[in-house]
């Protein structure tokens, strides 16, 4: 008796296909970011925190927020494809990207200022 040498593709039965209107956990499972975007986002947060340590102007967080918002907005096409593009969804995605980027960048600058105060910089 011969053994079969062909391999069957692995099929995950627990992951249903993405259907319009499904929850965000399914979207998170998609490959939204490429590694360069994640590295750029991390470097932006680190640079904003370093700007806080060095007591740069509060305008540094605006620069960080712009970069983080652009990274987030570049992923909207994938989310729109998964959820279905509607006018309300696009507006909410833009608003959430801007709000998340602003809060993250401002927090990084404030934490950097706190670190600078503790270190005596």
C-alpha positions in Angstrom: 0.0 0.0 0.0 1.3 3.4 -1.0 1.3 6.4 1.3 -0.2 9.6 0.1 2.4 12.2 -0.5 0.1 15.1 -1.3 -0.8 17.5 1.5 -4.1 19.1 2.1 -4.3 22.7 2.9 -4.9 23.5 6.6 -8.4 24.9 7.0 -9.5 26.6 10.2 -13.1 25.8 10.8 -13.5 28.3 13.7 -12.8 31.4 11.5 -15.9 32.2 9.4 -15.6 34.4 6.4 -15.9 38.2 6.9 -19.5 39.3 6.5 -20.5 42.9 6.2 -21.3 44.3 9.7 -19.4 41.7 11.7 -17.6 42.7 14.9 -14.1 44.2 15.2 -12.5 41.0 16.4 -12.8 39.5 12.9 -11.2 42.7 11.4 -8.3 42.5 13.9 -7.6 39.0 12.6 -6.9 40.4 9.1 -3.4 41.4 8.2 -4.1 45.2 8.4 -0.6 46.5 9.0 2.6 45.6 7.3 5.6 45.5 9.6 6.9 48.8 8.4 3.8 50.6 9.6 4.1 49.1 13.0 7.7 50.0 13.3 7.0 53.6 12.1 4.2 53.9 14.6 6.4 52.7 17.4 9.3 55.0 16.4 6.8 57.9 16.3 5.6 57.3 19.8 9.2 56.8 21.0 10.2 60.1 19.3 7.3 61.9 20.8 8.2 60.6 24.3 11.8 61.6 23.8 10.7 65.1 22.7 8.9 65.3 26.1 12.0 64.2 28.0 14.0 66.9 26.2 11.2 69.5 27.0 10.4 70.3 23.4 7.4 72.4 22.6 3.9 70.9 22.8 3.9 71.2 19.0 5.9 68.0 19.0 2.8 66.0 19.9 1.0 67.6 16.9 3.7 66.1 14.6 3.4 62.7 16.2 -0.4 62.8 16.0 -0.3 63.6 12.3 2.1 60.7 11.6 0.0 58.3 13.7 -3.2 59.4 12.1 -1.8 59.0 8.6 -0.7 55.4 9.5 -4.2 54.7 10.8 -6.0 56.3 7.8 -3.9 54.2 5.4 -5.6 51.1 6.8 -9.1 52.3 6.2 -9.5 50.6 2.9 -9.2 47.2 4.5 -11.7 48.1 7.2 -14.1 49.5 4.7 -13.9 46.3 2.7 -14.7 44.3 5.8 -17.5 46.4 7.2 -18.9 47.8 4.0 -18.4 51.4 3.0 -21.1 53.8 4.2 -20.9 57.5 4.8 -21.3 57.1 8.6 -18.6 54.4 8.8 -16.1 56.5 6.9 -16.7 59.5 9.2 -16.5 57.5 12.3 -13.2 55.9 11.1 -11.7 59.3 10.4 -12.8 60.7 13.7 -11.6 57.7 15.7 -8.2 57.7 13.9 -7.7 61.4 14.6 -8.8 61.1 18.2 -6.7 58.0 18.9 -3.6 59.5 17.3 -4.0 62.8 19.3 -4.6 61.1 22.6 -1.7 58.6 22.1 0.7 61.4 21.0 -0.3 63.7 23.8 0.1 60.9 26.4 3.5 60.0 25.0 4.7 63.6 25.3 3.2 63.9 28.8 4.9 60.7 29.9 8.1 61.9 28.4 7.8 65.1 30.4 7.2 63.1 33.5 10.3 60.9 32.8 12.3 64.0 32.2 11.2 65.5 35.5 12.0 62.3 37.4 15.5 62.0 35.8 16.1 65.7 36.3 16.6 66.5 32.6 
